[in-house]
Amino acid sequence: MRIIIENIFAILKKFKIITEKYRNRRKRFGLRFNLIASIYNL
């Protein structure tokens, strides 16, 4: 189970939503995070 989660974190780091400081509006962070998660699930 841990390997799966580590792989998901690696993919999110590719989109740089976790690794860098989020500089856009805070209310859109959830939307963008969900969009990236949806792209990953395709």
Summary of the structure (lengths in Angstrom):
residues: 42
radius of gyration: 11.0
end to end distance: 20.0
largest distance: 32.8
contacts: 73
relative contact order: 0.14
helix: 69%
strand: 0%
